[in-house]
Amino acid sequence: MVRFGAVGLLVLCAAAAVTSVFAVSPWWWFAAVPLCAAALVGCHDLVQRRHAVLRNYPLLGHARFLLEALRPELQQYFVERNYDGRPYDRDTRSIVYERAKGVDAEEPFGSERDMYSRGYEFLVPSMHPVDVPEEAPRVRVGGPDCTRPYDMSVLNVSAMSFGSLSANAVLALNTGAARGGFAHDTGEGGLSEYHLRPGGDIIWEIGTGYFGCRTKDGDFDPEQFRLKAAHPAVKCVSLKLSQGAKPGIGGVLPGGKVNAEIARVRGVPEGETVVSPPYHRVFSTPRELVRFLARMRELTDGKPVGFKLCPGSRTQFLAVCKAMLSEGITPDFIVVDGAEGGTGAAPLEFADHLGMPLTEGLTTVHNALVGSGLRDRVRIGASGKVATGSDIVKRLALGADWTNAARAMMFAVGCIQAQRCHTNTCPTGVTTQDPRRARALDVGDKSERVRRYQEATVSSALQIMAAMGVSHPHDLGPHLLRRRATDSDGFRSYAELYDWLEPGALTGAAADPPADWAADWKAADPDSFSG
């Protein structure tokens, strides 16, 4: 009763104030309006039941919600240091922005990094550097069963779907890829006209929803797949098993982004949230997986076919290797997506706590293929926070043949890391289907920025390799990457930090792999994903 009496008294006081002010002069009405509005807000705060803070602190409690809304911007622009922002620090974002604009990404006065902190890494320079190669190396992707191999750049556009990205963002990325001669992964959201119109090389990704090649019931449609895979722009096909930021739950596209065009491309109802299943319908065992890959390659008329995953269980991946050996079928490539990879929408627990980070995932896949005697047949791509030349060199040194970048490419087309990708309110028009917001992204300007960024970053990687005395990625190895593992132990190379198997170490008669690898190999079952 006391509370509602206070509410009534507040309303009466506000009404009396407005009446008395208006009696003095009508012009004072404009001053009284804010007072009346504040009184009404205060009354609402006192009687509402949703927010305890507002019931106890009417009017003043709104300051908390205002500051909470502004916190990400305040943190990014005024609080974080150049080197400790997340997911990407300001130094990294600045490098991408400057290279995309054609500006030299150079800084005066030395590094701001703490080189004596645990986890600090460095690449080993040579006392006798070599000349920087005049042409960037390319990677031939295509195993013995592939009749139409593809030469991949060492840095490409990673998987981002039309729907998660705006049409203008997809156009800018693919136009940049066409101009720069590198590949563009479509993501699992289907093959749209915006991927095909500019003429850039396409890696068509097929996820658990089979968007773009699905039946009405959501199953894989081989005839749709065959027709679309025949497009000359489609150079490779990638089967998505899992994604770094959310392994095991499939993709999510909020209903607000599913307009008529996206619904048509994906083959789903308009306006409804699209959730990809967590698993594939077309296989349930490692053996069925490799057989399906062979079927896909046959439907593409011999184009490279592979799969993408965020590794978790080493035993399960070894089971896939056993299935490859048993069936005599290998994918042409495998893309390892680290748990630090990005996404448009995912539960925080999945992004923070599921899946191997890229370093562990990459070394696991590389060593499993080497130990199985399959590495010379399968190429490996790496994705997960790749943004700079040093990122590329590190991943190549740990076993990758090429790298993919998603968020760095978003920075190149204007992303400011506002982290509103799932709200359809992206302030730069990159991750929205709102036409008014998307029009802000100028395709002509941003596509050139994508080309410049990729070219400058690959050039930086080649310069770093030359400083290390390395002329070709094949000459890189884990011994050239050092890490301060403990505060007192100094630096150790990745050749010391991880086991590196010899070719055929898991399969030969005289094989003598490390005990934990031997145990996992023994437990691996080509007819089951258990373990």
Stockholm file with secondary structure:
# STOCKHOLM 1.0

chainA/1-531         MVRFGAVGLLVLCAAAAVTSVFAVSPWWWFAAVPLCAAALVGCHDLVQRRHAVLRNYPLLGHARFLLEALRPELQQYFVERNYDGRPYDRDTRSIVYERAKGVDAEEPFGSERDMYSRGYEFLVPSMHPVDVPEEAPRVRVGGPDCTRPYDMSVLNVSAMSFGSLSANAVLALNTGAARGGFAHDTGEGGLSEYHLRPGGDIIWEIGTGYFGCRTKDGDFDPEQFRLKAAHPAVKCVSLKLSQGAKPGIGGVLPGGKVNAEIARVRGVPEGETVVSPPYHRVFSTPRELVRFLARMRELTDGKPVGFKLCPGSRTQFLAVCKAMLSEGITPDFIVVDGAEGGTGAAPLEFADHLGMPLTEGLTTVHNALVGSGLRDRVRIGASGKVATGSDIVKRLALGADWTNAARAMMFAVGCIQAQRCHTNTCPTGVTTQDPRRARALDVGDKSERVRRYQEATVSSALQIMAAMGVSHPHDLGPHLLRRRATDSDGFRSYAELYDWLEPGALTGAAADPPADWAADWKAADPDSFSG
#=GR chainA/1-531 SS CHHHHHHHHHHHHHHHHHHHHHHHCGGGHHHHHHHHHHHHHHHHHHHCSSCHHHHHSTTTTHHHHHHHHHHHHHIIIIISCTTCCSSSCHHHHHHHHHHHTTCCCCCSSCCCSCTTSTTCEEECCCSSCCCCCSSCCEEEECCTTCSSCEEEESEEECCCCBTTBCHHHHHHHHHHHHHHTCEEECCTTCCCHHHHTTCCEEEEEECTTCTTSBCTTSCBCHHHHHHHHTSTTEEEEEEECCCTTSTTSCCEECGGGCCHHHHHHHTCCTTSCEECCSSCSSCSSHHHHHHHHHHHHHHTTSCCEEEEECCCCHHHHHHHHHHHHHHTCCCSEEEEECTTCCCSSCCHHHHHHSSCCHHHHHHHHHHHHHHTTCGGGCEEEEESSCCSHHHHHHHHHTTCSEEEESHHHHHHTTCCCCCCTTTTCCTTSSSCCCHHHHTTSCHHHHHHHHHHHHHHHHHHHHHHHHHTTCSSGGGCCGGGEEEEEETTTEEEEHHHHSCCCCTTTTTSTTCCCCHHHHHHHHHCCTTCCCC
#=GC SS_cons         CHHHHHHHHHHHHHHHHHHHHHHHCGGGHHHHHHHHHHHHHHHHHHHCSSCHHHHHSTTTTHHHHHHHHHHHHHIIIIISCTTCCSSSCHHHHHHHHHHHTTCCCCCSSCCCSCTTSTTCEEECCCSSCCCCCSSCCEEEECCTTCSSCEEEESEEECCCCBTTBCHHHHHHHHHHHHHHTCEEECCTTCCCHHHHTTCCEEEEEECTTCTTSBCTTSCBCHHHHHHHHTSTTEEEEEEECCCTTSTTSCCEECGGGCCHHHHHHHTCCTTSCEECCSSCSSCSSHHHHHHHHHHHHHHTTSCCEEEEECCCCHHHHHHHHHHHHHHTCCCSEEEEECTTCCCSSCCHHHHHHSSCCHHHHHHHHHHHHHHTTCGGGCEEEEESSCCSHHHHHHHHHTTCSEEEESHHHHHHTTCCCCCCTTTTCCTTSSSCCCHHHHTTSCHHHHHHHHHHHHHHHHHHHHHHHHHTTCSSGGGCCGGGEEEEEETTTEEEEHHHHSCCCCTTTTTSTTCCCCHHHHHHHHHCCTTCCCC
//
